Amino acid sequence: MSIAAFAAKNSFVEINKTVRENSNGYPFITFINSANKAENVYFSKSQSANFAEGDVITAGVMKNLQIAEVVNNAGETRTKLVGFGESSRLTLADLLS
């Protein structure tokens, strides 16, 4: 799904302005909802190579990403930031805007 649809679905109104990394070095973006609750969304494996801690999040960066729900090796569903070519779906709104 588009990041706009993901944000609307979860009432996200802000993000941290830079990429952050966890203790294992995996990059993520922190999304913050209207109740000031944060959710860290990690980049997919292929996108992780393109981002490092401290990278500034711009409109251009966000336009090249979308959200995908993936299942990890343990069978857990995870939300990931992926590039447009990594998902099998696009929203019509994204294509027509």
Beta strands, then each sheet from edge to edge (+ up, - down):
strand 1: 12-15
strand 2: 20-21
strand 3: 27-33
strand 4: 38-43
strand 5: 65-71
strand 6: 77-83
sheet 1: 1+ 3- 2+
sheet 2: 1+ 3- 4+ 6+ 5-
end
